[in-house]
Amino acid sequence: MTDHDIIQQLEKNGLYQVIEKLQAPDVYHQSRPQTPRLGIVLDTETTGLDTKKDKIIELGFIAFEYDAGSGSIHRILHRFVGFEDPQEALSDIVKQLTGIHDDMLTGQTLDEKNIMVWLGKADLIIAHNAGFDRPMLERRFPQVSDKNWACTLNDINWQDENIASLKLDYIAYKLGYFFEGHRAVNDAEATLHMLSKTLPKSAKSAMMELLIHARKKSRRYFAVDAPFDKKDELKDNGYRWLADYAYTDKYGKPKKGVWSKSIPELDIEHEEAWLIERIYNGQATQFIYNDITANHRYSIQEFQ
């Protein structure tokens, strides 16, 4: 019996499901894209989760060609993986999660020239949790702070696809494959493979759904001078507290900390009406906002 026959035999009574180990291809579609673009899927391994002070210890990315009109993924153009010595000992939890040890990093430096060649010409950079990877990358390579970004964690509605967990390995499992995770280039390959798939419920292209969301505008609100007794309403409506956000209040005094939320462009009118009525009690508007595109989304620039 062939492997295909064995799989069919196992799955025919519904008691088993067989998933494949990811074998990352060099080509997804042989044809040439009608509207060619260069994308990069990347992942970082770091010394911790603080984007303001922790350091990149491994960077992996896949550069690929895609069609901006259809979302089809074509050739893999380049694979990169590199280490960097953080000049400090790794914690036990980082070693356990990543499999990276101090002796693997000693004296290592990321190949900035090679990295910048590819990141510099990318039309779109993609990460699974770009809200973490983008600030980490921009601290290390501020030259790429003007690039467009998208996030496979947030820019595809996985709940609508009956996928309950947003962890990369779980999404991969639900889409029919598994991979060896927690190393940068492996996670990047798994993320790109995810984007090559058809979504299980809507039957839409995962890459096209990502592109549609990335192209939309949004607006980030900062509820400055919001009354303290409104904090629960703000939190219940999806606002989160930004402790380090600094501004000047209506009396000209410097203040720190604000409730903030990002809103799709279509919901702006409703959100502003809610803020005026529920938070500012019909008073003259005091909130401020930043209009956001893929150029600033997931960057620290979104909050400035």
C-alpha positions as a Markdown table, in Angstrom:
| # | Residue | x | y | z |
|---|---|---|---|---|
| 1 | Met | 0.0 | 0.0 | 0.0 |
| 2 | Thr | 1.1 | 3.5 | -0.7 |
| 3 | Asp | 1.2 | 6.3 | 1.9 |
| 4 | His | -1.9 | 7.7 | 0.2 |
| 5 | Asp | -3.8 | 4.4 | 0.5 |
| 6 | Ile | -2.8 | 4.1 | 4.2 |
| 7 | Ile | -4.1 | 7.6 | 4.9 |
| 8 | Gln | -7.4 | 6.9 | 3.2 |
| 9 | Gln | -7.8 | 3.7 | 5.1 |
| 10 | Leu | -7.2 | 5.4 | 8.4 |
| 11 | Glu | -9.5 | 8.3 | 7.7 |
| 12 | Lys | -12.4 | 6.6 | 6.0 |
| 13 | Asn | -14.3 | 5.7 | 9.2 |
| 14 | Gly | -13.8 | 9.2 | 10.8 |
| 15 | Leu | -11.9 | 7.9 | 13.8 |
| 16 | Tyr | -8.5 | 9.2 | 12.6 |
| 17 | Gln | -7.1 | 12.3 | 11.1 |
| 18 | Val | -3.7 | 12.4 | 9.4 |
| 19 | Ile | -1.8 | 15.6 | 9.1 |
| 20 | Glu | 1.5 | 16.1 | 7.3 |
| 21 | Lys | 4.8 | 17.4 | 8.5 |
| 22 | Leu | 5.6 | 20.6 | 6.7 |
| 23 | Gln | 8.1 | 20.2 | 3.9 |
| 24 | Ala | 8.7 | 23.8 | 2.9 |
| 25 | Pro | 8.6 | 24.1 | -0.9 |
| 26 | Asp | 10.7 | 26.4 | -3.1 |
| 27 | Val | 7.7 | 27.1 | -5.3 |
| 28 | Tyr | 4.0 | 27.3 | -4.5 |
| 29 | His | 2.7 | 28.3 | -7.9 |
| 30 | Gln | 4.8 | 27.8 | -11.1 |
| 31 | Ser | 3.1 | 30.6 | -13.0 |
| 32 | Arg | 4.2 | 34.2 | -13.0 |
| 33 | Pro | 2.1 | 36.6 | -10.9 |
| 34 | Gln | 0.1 | 39.2 | -12.9 |
| 35 | Thr | 0.8 | 41.8 | -10.2 |
| 36 | Pro | 4.1 | 40.7 | -8.7 |
| 37 | Arg | 5.1 | 41.9 | -5.2 |
| 38 | Leu | 7.8 | 40.9 | -2.8 |
| 39 | Gly | 6.7 | 39.7 | 0.6 |
| 40 | Ile | 8.7 | 38.7 | 3.7 |
| 41 | Val | 7.5 | 36.5 | 6.5 |
| 42 | Leu | 9.7 | 36.8 | 9.6 |
| 43 | Asp | 10.0 | 35.7 | 13.1 |
| 44 | Thr | 12.3 | 36.7 | 16.0 |
| 45 | Glu | 13.6 | 34.8 | 19.0 |
| 46 | Thr | 14.5 | 37.1 | 21.8 |
| 47 | Thr | 15.8 | 37.4 | 25.4 |
| 48 | Gly | 12.3 | 38.2 | 26.7 |
| 49 | Leu | 9.0 | 39.8 | 25.9 |
| 50 | Asp | 9.8 | 43.4 | 26.7 |
| 51 | Thr | 9.9 | 45.2 | 23.3 |
| 52 | Lys | 11.6 | 48.2 | 24.9 |
| 53 | Lys | 14.7 | 46.4 | 26.4 |
| 54 | Asp | 14.9 | 42.8 | 25.4 |
| 55 | Lys | 17.1 | 41.8 | 22.4 |
| 56 | Ile | 16.9 | 39.7 | 19.3 |
| 57 | Ile | 19.0 | 36.5 | 19.5 |
| 58 | Glu | 17.7 | 34.9 | 16.3 |
| 59 | Leu | 16.1 | 36.3 | 13.2 |
| 60 | Gly | 14.6 | 34.1 | 10.4 |
| 61 | Phe | 12.7 | 35.1 | 7.3 |
| 62 | Ile | 11.4 | 33.9 | 4.0 |
| 63 | Ala | 11.3 | 36.3 | 1.1 |
| 64 | Phe | 8.7 | 35.3 | -1.5 |
| 65 | Glu | 6.9 | 36.5 | -4.6 |
| 66 | Tyr | 3.1 | 36.9 | -4.5 |
| 67 | Asp | 0.3 | 38.3 | -6.6 |
| 68 | Ala | -1.2 | 41.5 | -5.1 |
| 69 | Gly | -4.5 | 40.9 | -7.0 |
| 70 | Ser | -5.2 | 37.3 | -6.2 |
| 71 | Gly | -3.1 | 36.7 | -3.1 |
| 72 | Ser | -1.5 | 33.6 | -4.7 |
| 73 | Ile | 2.0 | 32.8 | -3.5 |
| 74 | His | 4.6 | 31.9 | -6.1 |
| 75 | Arg | 8.4 | 31.5 | -5.8 |
| 76 | Ile | 10.5 | 31.5 | -2.6 |
| 77 | Leu | 13.3 | 34.0 | -3.3 |
| 78 | His | 15.5 | 33.7 | -0.3 |
| 79 | Arg | 15.7 | 32.1 | 3.2 |
| 80 | Phe | 17.7 | 33.7 | 6.0 |
| 81 | Val | 18.5 | 32.6 | 9.5 |
| 82 | Gly | 21.0 | 34.3 | 11.8 |
| 83 | Phe | 22.0 | 34.6 | 15.4 |
| 84 | Glu | 23.1 | 37.5 | 17.5 |
| 85 | Asp | 25.0 | 37.6 | 20.8 |
| 86 | Pro | 22.9 | 39.6 | 23.3 |
| 87 | Gln | 26.0 | 40.0 | 25.6 |
| 88 | Glu | 24.1 | 38.5 | 28.5 |
| 89 | Ala | 23.2 | 35.0 | 29.7 |
| 90 | Leu | 19.9 | 33.6 | 28.5 |
| 91 | Ser | 17.3 | 32.7 | 31.0 |
| 92 | Asp | 16.3 | 29.1 | 31.5 |
| 93 | Ile | 12.9 | 29.7 | 30.1 |
| 94 | Val | 14.3 | 31.1 | 26.9 |
| 95 | Lys | 16.6 | 28.2 | 26.5 |
| 96 | Gln | 13.8 | 25.8 | 27.1 |
| 97 | Leu | 11.4 | 27.4 | 24.7 |
| 98 | Thr | 13.8 | 28.1 | 21.8 |
| 99 | Gly | 16.4 | 25.4 | 22.2 |
| 100 | Ile | 19.0 | 28.1 | 21.8 |
| 101 | His | 21.9 | 28.1 | 24.3 |
| 102 | Asp | 24.6 | 30.7 | 25.2 |
| 103 | Asp | 27.4 | 28.9 | 23.4 |
| 104 | Met | 25.4 | 29.1 | 20.1 |
| 105 | Leu | 25.4 | 32.9 | 20.3 |
| 106 | Thr | 28.8 | 33.8 | 21.5 |
| 107 | Gly | 30.5 | 36.2 | 19.0 |
| 108 | Gln | 27.5 | 36.0 | 16.6 |
| 109 | Thr | 26.2 | 39.1 | 14.8 |
| 110 | Leu | 23.3 | 39.4 | 12.4 |
| 111 | Asp | 24.3 | 39.9 | 8.8 |
| 112 | Glu | 22.9 | 43.5 | 8.5 |
| 113 | Lys | 23.9 | 43.9 | 4.8 |
| 114 | Asn | 22.1 | 40.7 | 3.7 |
| 115 | Ile | 19.1 | 41.5 | 5.9 |
| 116 | Met | 18.7 | 45.1 | 4.6 |
| 117 | Val | 19.0 | 44.0 | 1.0 |
| 118 | Trp | 15.8 | 41.9 | 1.4 |
| 119 | Leu | 13.9 | 44.0 | 4.0 |
| 120 | Gly | 14.6 | 47.1 | 2.1 |
| 121 | Lys | 12.9 | 46.0 | -1.1 |
| 122 | Ala | 9.9 | 44.2 | 0.6 |
| 123 | Asp | 6.5 | 45.5 | -0.3 |
| 124 | Leu | 5.0 | 43.8 | 2.8 |
| 125 | Ile | 6.5 | 42.3 | 5.9 |
| 126 | Ile | 4.4 | 39.7 | 7.7 |
| 127 | Ala | 4.7 | 38.2 | 11.2 |
| 128 | His | 2.5 | 36.0 | 13.5 |
| 129 | Asn | 2.2 | 38.7 | 16.2 |
| 130 | Ala | 3.6 | 41.7 | 14.4 |
| 131 | Gly | 2.8 | 43.8 | 17.5 |
| 132 | Phe | 5.8 | 42.1 | 19.1 |
| 133 | Asp | 8.1 | 41.4 | 16.1 |
| 134 | Arg | 7.8 | 44.8 | 14.5 |
| 135 | Pro | 9.0 | 46.9 | 17.5 |
| 136 | Met | 11.8 | 44.4 | 18.2 |
| 137 | Leu | 13.0 | 44.6 | 14.6 |
| 138 | Glu | 12.7 | 48.4 | 14.4 |
| 139 | Arg | 14.8 | 48.8 | 17.5 |
| 140 | Arg | 17.5 | 46.7 | 15.9 |
| 141 | Phe | 17.1 | 48.0 | 12.3 |
| 142 | Pro | 15.5 | 51.5 | 12.4 |
| 143 | Gln | 16.1 | 51.7 | 8.7 |
| 144 | Val | 13.0 | 49.6 | 8.0 |
| 145 | Ser | 10.6 | 51.7 | 10.1 |
| 146 | Asp | 8.7 | 52.9 | 7.0 |
| 147 | Lys | 7.7 | 49.4 | 5.7 |
| 148 | Asn | 4.2 | 48.1 | 5.4 |
| 149 | Trp | 3.3 | 45.3 | 7.8 |
| 150 | Ala | 0.6 | 42.7 | 8.3 |
| 151 | Cys | -0.1 | 40.2 | 11.1 |
| 152 | Thr | -1.4 | 36.7 | 10.7 |
| 153 | Leu | -2.5 | 36.7 | 14.3 |
| 154 | Asn | -4.8 | 39.7 | 14.1 |
| 155 | Asp | -5.4 | 40.3 | 10.4 |
| 156 | Ile | -7.3 | 37.1 | 9.7 |
| 157 | Asn | -10.5 | 36.4 | 11.7 |
| 158 | Trp | -9.7 | 32.9 | 12.9 |
| 159 | Gln | -12.8 | 32.6 | 15.1 |
| 160 | Asp | -15.0 | 33.0 | 12.0 |
| 161 | Glu | -13.1 | 30.0 | 10.6 |
| 162 | Asn | -13.9 | 28.0 | 13.8 |
| 163 | Ile | -10.3 | 28.1 | 14.9 |
| 164 | Ala | -10.4 | 28.9 | 18.6 |
| 165 | Ser | -6.7 | 29.3 | 19.5 |
| 166 | Leu | -4.4 | 31.8 | 17.8 |
| 167 | Lys | -1.2 | 29.9 | 18.5 |
| 168 | Leu | 0.7 | 29.2 | 15.3 |
| 169 | Asp | 1.1 | 25.5 | 15.9 |
| 170 | Tyr | -2.6 | 25.1 | 16.6 |
| 171 | Ile | -3.7 | 27.0 | 13.5 |
| 172 | Ala | -1.2 | 24.8 | 11.5 |
| 173 | Tyr | -2.8 | 21.7 | 12.9 |
| 174 | Lys | -6.3 | 22.9 | 12.0 |
| 175 | Leu | -5.0 | 23.6 | 8.4 |
| 176 | Gly | -3.6 | 20.1 | 8.1 |
| 177 | Tyr | 0.1 | 20.2 | 8.9 |
| 178 | Phe | 2.6 | 20.4 | 11.8 |
| 179 | Phe | 6.1 | 21.7 | 12.1 |
| 180 | Glu | 9.1 | 22.0 | 14.5 |
| 181 | Gly | 8.4 | 25.3 | 16.2 |
| 182 | His | 10.1 | 27.9 | 18.4 |
| 183 | Arg | 13.0 | 28.5 | 16.0 |
| 184 | Ala | 12.7 | 31.6 | 13.9 |
| 185 | Val | 13.0 | 30.3 | 10.3 |
| 186 | Asn | 10.8 | 27.3 | 11.1 |
| 187 | Asp | 8.0 | 29.6 | 12.4 |
| 188 | Ala | 8.4 | 31.8 | 9.4 |
| 189 | Glu | 8.1 | 28.9 | 7.0 |
| 190 | Ala | 5.0 | 27.6 | 8.9 |
| 191 | Thr | 3.4 | 31.1 | 8.7 |
| 192 | Leu | 4.0 | 31.4 | 5.0 |
| 193 | His | 2.6 | 27.9 | 4.5 |
| 194 | Met | -0.5 | 29.0 | 6.4 |
| 195 | Leu | -1.0 | 31.8 | 4.0 |
| 196 | Ser | -0.9 | 29.4 | 1.1 |
| 197 | Lys | -4.0 | 27.6 | 2.4 |
| 198 | Thr | -7.7 | 28.0 | 1.8 |
| 199 | Leu | -9.5 | 29.0 | 5.0 |
| 200 | Pro | -11.6 | 26.1 | 6.3 |
| 201 | Lys | -15.1 | 27.7 | 6.7 |
| 202 | Ser | -15.1 | 30.7 | 4.3 |
| 203 | Ala | -13.0 | 28.9 | 1.6 |
| 204 | Lys | -11.2 | 32.2 | 1.0 |
| 205 | Ser | -7.5 | 32.5 | 0.4 |
| 206 | Ala | -5.7 | 33.1 | 3.7 |
| 207 | Met | -3.2 | 35.4 | 2.0 |
| 208 | Met | -5.9 | 37.4 | 0.3 |
| 209 | Glu | -7.8 | 37.9 | 3.6 |
| 210 | Leu | -4.5 | 39.2 | 5.1 |
| 211 | Leu | -4.0 | 41.6 | 2.2 |
| 212 | Ile | -7.5 | 42.9 | 2.4 |
| 213 | His | -7.2 | 43.7 | 6.1 |
| 214 | Ala | -3.7 | 45.2 | 5.7 |
| 215 | Arg | -5.0 | 47.6 | 3.1 |
| 216 | Lys | -7.7 | 49.0 | 5.3 |
| 217 | Lys | -7.3 | 52.2 | 7.3 |
| 218 | Ser | -7.9 | 52.3 | 11.0 |
| 219 | Arg | -7.9 | 54.9 | 13.8 |
| 220 | Arg | -6.3 | 54.6 | 17.2 |
| 221 | Tyr | -8.0 | 56.6 | 19.9 |
| 222 | Phe | -6.5 | 57.9 | 23.1 |
| 223 | Ala | -9.1 | 58.7 | 25.7 |
| 224 | Val | -7.1 | 61.5 | 27.3 |
| 225 | Asp | -8.5 | 63.1 | 30.5 |
| 226 | Ala | -11.1 | 60.3 | 30.8 |
| 227 | Pro | -12.7 | 60.4 | 34.2 |
| 228 | Phe | -11.4 | 57.7 | 36.6 |
| 229 | Asp | -14.8 | 56.3 | 37.2 |
| 230 | Lys | -15.1 | 55.4 | 33.5 |
| 231 | Lys | -12.2 | 53.0 | 33.5 |
| 232 | Asp | -14.4 | 49.9 | 33.7 |
| 233 | Glu | -16.5 | 51.0 | 30.7 |
| 234 | Leu | -13.4 | 51.7 | 28.7 |
| 235 | Lys | -12.0 | 48.3 | 29.5 |
| 236 | Asp | -15.2 | 46.5 | 28.8 |
| 237 | Asn | -15.3 | 48.3 | 25.4 |
| 238 | Gly | -11.9 | 47.0 | 24.4 |
| 239 | Tyr | -9.6 | 49.9 | 25.5 |
| 240 | Arg | -6.3 | 49.0 | 27.1 |
| 241 | Trp | -4.2 | 51.0 | 29.5 |
| 242 | Leu | -1.0 | 52.5 | 28.1 |
| 243 | Ala | 1.0 | 53.3 | 31.2 |
| 244 | Asp | 3.9 | 55.0 | 29.4 |
| 245 | Tyr | 1.8 | 57.3 | 27.1 |
| 246 | Ala | 2.6 | 60.9 | 27.8 |
| 247 | Tyr | 0.5 | 63.9 | 27.0 |
| 248 | Thr | -0.5 | 67.4 | 28.2 |
| 249 | Asp | -4.0 | 67.6 | 29.7 |
| 250 | Lys | -6.6 | 70.4 | 29.1 |
| 251 | Tyr | -5.0 | 72.5 | 31.9 |
| 252 | Gly | -1.5 | 72.3 | 30.3 |
| 253 | Lys | -0.2 | 69.8 | 32.8 |
| 254 | Pro | 2.0 | 66.9 | 31.7 |
| 255 | Lys | 0.3 | 63.5 | 32.4 |
| 256 | Lys | 1.2 | 59.9 | 31.8 |
| 257 | Gly | -1.1 | 56.9 | 31.1 |
| 258 | Val | -4.1 | 56.7 | 28.9 |
| 259 | Trp | -6.8 | 54.2 | 27.7 |
| 260 | Ser | -6.5 | 53.4 | 24.0 |
| 261 | Lys | -8.1 | 51.3 | 21.3 |
| 262 | Ser | -7.8 | 50.8 | 17.5 |
| 263 | Ile | -11.0 | 51.1 | 15.5 |
| 264 | Pro | -11.6 | 50.1 | 11.8 |
| 265 | Glu | -12.4 | 53.0 | 9.6 |
| 266 | Leu | -16.1 | 51.9 | 9.2 |
| 267 | Asp | -16.6 | 52.1 | 12.9 |
| 268 | Ile | -15.2 | 55.6 | 13.5 |
| 269 | Glu | -18.5 | 57.5 | 13.6 |
| 270 | His | -20.0 | 55.0 | 16.1 |
| 271 | Glu | -16.9 | 55.0 | 18.3 |
| 272 | Glu | -16.7 | 58.8 | 18.6 |
| 273 | Ala | -20.4 | 59.0 | 19.4 |
| 274 | Trp | -19.8 | 56.4 | 22.2 |
| 275 | Leu | -16.8 | 58.3 | 23.6 |
| 276 | Ile | -18.7 | 61.6 | 23.7 |
| 277 | Glu | -21.8 | 60.2 | 25.2 |
| 278 | Arg | -20.5 | 57.5 | 27.6 |
| 279 | Ile | -17.0 | 58.7 | 28.6 |
| 280 | Tyr | -17.1 | 62.5 | 28.3 |
| 281 | Asn | -20.8 | 62.9 | 29.2 |
| 282 | Gly | -21.6 | 65.0 | 26.1 |
| 283 | Gln | -18.9 | 67.5 | 26.8 |
| 284 | Ala | -16.6 | 68.9 | 24.1 |
| 285 | Thr | -14.4 | 66.2 | 22.7 |
| 286 | Gln | -11.1 | 65.7 | 24.5 |
| 287 | Phe | -10.0 | 62.4 | 23.0 |
| 288 | Ile | -7.2 | 62.4 | 20.4 |
| 289 | Tyr | -6.3 | 59.9 | 17.7 |
| 290 | Asn | -3.9 | 58.7 | 15.1 |
| 291 | Asp | -5.0 | 57.6 | 11.6 |
| 292 | Ile | -3.2 | 54.3 | 10.9 |
| 293 | Thr | -2.3 | 52.4 | 7.7 |
| 294 | Ala | -0.1 | 49.3 | 7.2 |
| 295 | Asn | 2.8 | 51.7 | 7.2 |
| 296 | His | 2.5 | 52.3 | 10.9 |
| 297 | Arg | 0.3 | 49.5 | 12.2 |
| 298 | Tyr | 1.9 | 47.4 | 14.9 |
| 299 | Ser | 4.8 | 49.9 | 15.2 |
| 300 | Ile | 5.6 | 52.1 | 18.1 |
| 301 | Gln | 4.8 | 54.9 | 15.7 |
| 302 | Glu | 1.1 | 53.9 | 16.1 |
| 303 | Phe | 1.2 | 55.2 | 19.7 |
| 304 | Gln | 3.1 | 58.5 | 19.1 |
